[in-house]
Amino acid sequence: MYNEQFNEVISRKGTHSIKWEFGKTFFNDDDILPMWVADMDFPSPPEVVKAVKERASHGIYGYTGISDEYLDSVVQWMKKRHQWSVAPEEITFINGVVPALNMLMQSFAQPGDYVVIQPPVYYPFFSVVRNNGQIPLLNTLVEGSDGYVMDFDDLEAKLKNPRTTIMILCSPHNPVGRVWKREELLRVAELCLAHDVLLISDEIHQDLVFDGFSHITTATLSEEIAHNTITCTAPSKTFNMAGLQSSNIMIQDEKKRRVFSQTLERNGVFGMNPFGDVATIAAYRHGEAWLDSLMQYLTGNLHYLQNFLQQRFPEIKMNPPEATYLAWLDCRSLNLSKSELEKWLVEKAGVALNQGYTFGDTGAGFVRLNFACPRSILEEGLERIEKAKNSL
């Protein structure tokens, strides 16, 4: 139904897009093909576009509160798509998951505390922890033949440390694309309970799961786990509306919710973007068919990427992601240092990818490629990389 829309190449020039208009800033090249920033090159669902246009036509863009209509749209989406019954009062709005993580560090950790993260992992996790005076404690994921797994012995040892107060879980995982199984999530959550460690579960990619895999909301595992888990969600990745800055933090423990709200108040965080308001309501109420079509299109892009690498550039390996639209590509067999790999992609291929080392030391030799784009853009990016092989 939406394939024609997904195939259409829409210029993002003139929109101040970080992905498309800041190549000179980040890569010293205005003409580089961007396949890095985790937003999509597709328009949002038509219902979202219509809602934003109608709101814009009003002409007054004053302070906007969190309405019952907004909260109900979130509640109903979580119930239908994730079998999660969350109450409206358990939802706290904030303008992004990364700002929320910063506020959570300020709310529940002291300077000098340890915070467990699992590299290679979304790189803002490192800065979120360090910028608030905490120390990242690395429970490094282990590479297996079929993807990454958790090192539970190491995890337990780090959660036992009396200075460990928080663990940040990335579920589904960015950048390695794992959808954690129920038994994995249960073991993580129970270890956190056993050692009195607060579990923050970043589930921003919860809706972008490929066939054959099922995302499980950590907080649904048990009531006790729910009260020790803070869940970060947003419509931004799902419906390509990151610029509208709408995120929903689910805190089912009343005391923790009160502490978090006090931190937001101290930092002057209140209200919401009026366009984020109507866009979220429209997306969660009317965007399901669009999302289902999106996942079919992304599946096709993923298959194209997988076949291209196998047939035309087998030196680059990939375990297909189980979720997200981000491919974690293993370039170690090219025998390039991390600086050489980065320079080769930028200067020889003319393609902007996220360098793996930014996700942690174990990411060196990898790159992250965003395949949420029209097929023609994906084809061009891969062909550029293939042509650059001759320069190695």
C-alpha positions in Angstrom: 0.0 0.0 0.0 2.8 2.4 0.9 5.6 0.9 -1.2 5.4 3.8 -3.7 5.9 6.3 -0.9 8.9 4.4 0.5 10.5 4.2 -2.9 10.2 7.9 -3.6 13.4 9.9 -3.1 12.5 13.1 -1.3 15.2 15.7 -1.1 15.8 16.8 2.5 18.0 19.7 1.5 16.7 23.0 2.8 15.2 21.4 5.9 18.4 21.8 8.1 18.6 18.0 8.3 21.6 16.9 10.4 21.8 13.8 8.3 21.8 15.5 4.9 23.0 19.1 5.4 25.8 18.8 7.9 28.2 16.7 5.9 30.8 19.4 6.0 30.6 19.7 9.7 30.9 16.0 10.5 32.8 14.6 7.5 34.4 17.6 5.8 32.4 16.8 2.7 29.1 18.4 1.6 28.5 15.7 -1.1 28.9 12.7 1.1 26.0 10.1 0.9 24.6 10.0 4.5 23.7 6.6 5.9 24.4 7.3 9.5 22.0 9.3 11.7 19.2 7.0 12.9 16.2 8.7 11.2 14.5 7.5 8.1 14.3 9.0 4.6 10.6 8.3 4.4 7.8 10.7 5.1 5.8 10.0 8.3 2.4 8.4 8.0 -0.1 10.5 6.0 -2.3 10.8 9.1 0.6 12.3 11.0 1.4 14.8 8.2 -2.3 15.8 8.1 -2.5 16.3 11.8 0.6 18.5 11.9 -0.6 20.6 8.9 -4.0 21.1 10.6 -2.4 22.1 13.8 0.0 24.5 11.9 -3.0 26.1 10.2 -4.3 27.3 13.5 -1.5 29.8 13.7 -1.0 30.0 17.4 1.7 27.8 18.8 1.5 28.5 22.6 2.4 26.3 25.5 1.0 22.9 25.2 0.1 20.5 28.1 -0.2 16.7 28.3 -3.8 15.9 27.5 -5.9 12.9 28.4 -6.2 12.3 24.6 -2.4 12.1 24.3 -2.0 9.8 27.2 -4.8 7.5 26.0 -3.2 7.1 22.6 0.0 5.9 24.3 -1.9 3.6 26.6 -3.9 2.0 23.8 -0.8 1.5 21.6 1.2 -0.2 24.3 -1.8 -2.5 25.1 -2.4 -3.4 21.5 1.1 -3.7 20.2 3.0 -4.9 23.3 0.4 -6.5 25.5 1.3 -4.0 28.2 -1.3 -2.4 30.5 0.2 0.9 31.6 -1.9 3.4 33.4 -2.0 7.1 32.2 -0.6 8.4 35.5 2.4 6.1 35.0 3.5 8.0 31.9 5.8 11.0 32.2 6.4 13.0 29.0 9.8 14.4 28.2 11.3 15.7 24.9 13.6 12.8 24.2 15.0 9.6 25.5 18.5 10.9 25.9 17.3 13.9 27.9 15.3 11.5 30.0 18.4 9.3 30.7 20.3 12.4 31.9 17.4 13.2 34.2 17.3 9.6 35.5 21.0 9.8 36.3 20.3 12.9 38.3 17.3 11.3 40.0 18.7 7.9 41.0 22.5 8.0 41.1 25.1 9.9 43.0 28.4 11.1 41.6 30.9 8.3 41.7 28.3 5.6 41.4 28.7 2.8 38.8 26.2 2.4 36.0 26.3 -0.8 34.0 26.0 -0.6 30.2 26.6 -3.3 27.5 28.9 -2.2 24.7 29.1 -2.1 21.8 26.1 0.2 22.6 24.3 3.4 21.6 27.1 5.9 22.2 25.1 8.6 24.2 24.9 6.0 27.0 28.6 6.7 27.8 28.1 10.5 27.9 24.9 10.3 29.8 26.7 8.5 32.6 29.9 10.5 32.6 28.2 13.9 32.2 26.3 13.4 35.4 29.3 12.2 37.4 28.8 8.5 37.3 31.2 5.9 36.0 30.3 3.5 33.2 30.8 -0.2 34.2 31.1 -2.2 31.0 29.4 -5.6 30.7 30.7 -6.2 27.2 28.5 -8.3 24.9 30.1 -11.5 23.6 30.2 -12.2 19.9 28.8 -15.6 18.9 28.4 -17.3 15.5 24.8 -16.1 15.4 25.1 -12.7 17.0 25.8 -11.2 20.3 24.9 -12.6 23.7 25.2 -11.4 27.3 28.0 -12.4 29.6 25.8 -13.1 32.7 28.7 -14.1 35.0 30.4 -10.8 34.4 27.1 -9.0 34.6 26.3 -10.5 38.1 29.8 -9.6 39.3 29.3 -6.0 38.3 25.8 -5.7 39.7 27.1 -7.1 43.0 29.5 -4.2 43.3 28.1 -2.0 46.1 28.8 1.1 44.1 26.6 -0.1 41.2 23.2 1.6 41.4 21.8 1.6 37.8 21.9 -0.6 34.8 20.9 0.7 31.4 19.5 -2.0 29.1 19.1 -1.4 25.3 16.2 -3.5 24.2 16.1 -4.0 21.2 19.8 -3.4 21.1 21.4 -0.6 19.1 23.7 -1.2 17.2 23.9 -5.0 17.3 20.2 -5.5 16.5 19.4 -8.2 19.1 15.8 -8.8 20.3 16.4 -10.2 23.8 14.6 -13.4 24.6 12.3 -13.7 27.6 14.8 -15.8 29.5 17.6 -13.3 28.9 15.4 -10.3 30.1 14.2 -12.3 33.1 17.7 -13.1 34.2 18.8 -9.4 33.8 15.8 -8.1 35.7 16.1 -10.7 38.5 19.8 -10.0 38.9 19.0 -6.3 39.2 16.4 -7.0 41.9 18.7 -9.3 43.8 21.4 -6.7 44.0 19.2 -3.6 44.5 20.1 -2.1 41.1 17.6 0.1 39.3 17.0 -1.2 35.7 16.4 1.5 33.0 15.2 -0.2 29.8 15.6 1.9 26.6 12.9 0.4 24.3 12.8 3.1 21.7 13.1 0.5 18.9 10.3 -1.7 20.3 8.1 -1.4 17.3 10.8 -2.1 14.6 11.0 -5.9 15.0 11.4 -8.2 12.0 9.3 -11.3 11.5 10.3 -14.3 13.5 11.2 -12.2 16.6 9.0 -10.7 19.4 9.9 -7.8 21.5 9.1 -8.3 25.2 8.6 -5.3 27.4 10.8 -5.8 30.4 8.3 -4.4 32.8 5.7 -7.0 31.9 7.8 -9.9 33.3 6.4 -9.5 36.8 4.9 -6.9 39.1 8.1 -6.8 41.2 10.2 -6.3 38.1 7.8 -3.6 36.9 8.4 -1.6 40.1 12.2 -1.8 39.6 12.1 -0.9 35.9 11.9 2.4 34.2 11.0 2.1 30.5 11.9 4.7 27.9 9.7 4.8 24.8 9.0 7.2 22.0 7.1 7.3 18.6 10.1 9.0 17.1 12.0 6.0 15.6 8.8 4.1 14.7 7.1 6.9 12.7 10.1 9.0 11.7 9.3 12.0 13.8 12.4 12.5 16.0 12.4 16.2 15.2 9.1 16.6 17.0 10.8 15.5 20.3 8.1 13.4 22.0 9.1 10.6 24.4 7.2 8.8 27.1 8.9 7.4 30.2 6.9 4.7 32.0 7.5 4.6 35.8 5.1 2.2 37.5 6.5 2.7 41.0 4.9 5.8 42.4 7.8 6.8 44.6 10.3 6.6 41.7 7.8 8.5 39.5 7.6 11.3 42.1 11.4 11.6 42.4 11.8 11.8 38.6 9.0 14.4 38.4 10.8 16.5 41.0 14.0 16.4 38.9 12.2 17.6 35.8 10.7 20.4 37.9 14.1 21.4 39.2 15.4 21.6 35.7 12.5 23.6 34.3 11.3 20.8 32.1 7.5 21.0 31.4 5.0 21.0 28.6 5.5 19.7 25.1 5.8 20.6 21.4 2.3 21.3 20.0 3.2 19.4 16.8 4.6 16.5 18.7 1.3 16.3 20.6 -0.9 15.9 17.6 1.6 13.8 15.7 1.9 11.3 18.5 -1.9 11.0 18.8 -2.3 10.5 15.1 0.6 8.0 14.8 -0.6 5.8 17.7 -4.2 5.9 16.6 -3.9 5.6 12.8 -0.3 4.6 12.0 -0.5 0.8 12.4 -1.1 -0.1 8.8 1.8 2.3 7.7 4.1 0.6 10.2 3.3 -2.9 9.0 4.1 -1.8 5.4 7.3 -0.1 6.6 8.5 -3.3 8.2 7.8 -5.2 4.9 9.9 -2.6 3.0 12.7 -2.6 5.6 12.7 -6.4 5.3 13.2 -6.1 1.6 16.1 -3.6 2.1 17.7 -5.9 4.6 17.6 -8.8 2.2 19.0 -6.6 -0.6 21.9 -5.6 1.8 22.5 -9.1 2.9 22.6 -10.5 -0.7 24.8 -7.6 -1.9 27.4 -8.2 0.8 27.4 -12.0 0.2 27.7 -11.8 -3.5 29.8 -8.6 -4.1 31.7 -7.7 -1.0 32.0 -10.9 1.1 34.9 -9.5 3.1 32.3 -7.4 5.0 30.2 -9.6 7.3 26.8 -9.0 8.8 24.6 -10.9 11.3 21.2 -9.6 10.1 19.5 -7.5 12.8 16.5 -8.9 14.5 15.1 -5.4 15.0 15.9 -1.7 14.2 16.8 -0.4 10.7 20.5 -0.4 11.5 23.0 -2.9 10.2 26.2 -3.7 12.2 28.8 -4.5 9.6 32.0 -6.3 10.5 34.9 -4.8 8.4 37.7 -6.3 10.4 38.9 -8.6 7.5 39.8 -5.5 5.5 42.7 -5.1 8.0 42.3 -1.4 8.4 42.9 0.6 11.5 39.8 2.4 12.8 41.2 5.7 11.4 42.0 4.0 8.1 38.5 2.5 7.9 36.9 5.8 8.5 39.1 7.6 6.0 38.5 5.0 3.3 34.7 5.2 3.7 34.6 9.0 3.6 37.3 9.8 1.1 37.2 6.8 -1.2 33.6 5.6 -1.0 32.0 9.0 -0.2 29.6 7.3 2.3 28.9 8.5 5.8 28.4 5.6 8.3 28.7 5.5 12.1 32.1 4.2 13.1 32.0 1.2 15.4 34.5 2.5 17.9 32.1 5.2 19.0 29.9 2.5 20.4 32.8 1.3 22.6 36.2 -0.2 22.1 34.9 -3.6 21.0 33.2 -1.8 18.1 36.5 -1.0 16.4 36.5 -2.4 12.9 32.7 -2.3 12.6 30.4 0.3 11.1 26.7 1.0 11.5 24.7 1.5 8.3 21.2 2.9 8.3 19.1 1.1 5.6 15.8 3.0 6.3 15.9 4.8 2.9 14.5 4.3 -0.6 16.0 1.2 -2.3 17.8 3.4 -4.8 19.7 5.2 -2.1 20.7 1.9 -0.5 21.9 0.6 -3.9 23.9 3.8 -4.5 25.6 3.6 -1.1 26.6 -0.1 -1.5 27.8 0.4 -5.0 30.0 3.3 -3.8 31.5 1.0 -1.2 32.1 -1.7 -3.7 33.8 0.6 -6.1 36.1 1.8 -3.3 37.3 -1.8 -2.8 39.8 -1.2 -5.6 41.6 1.4 -3.6 42.4 -1.1 -0.7 
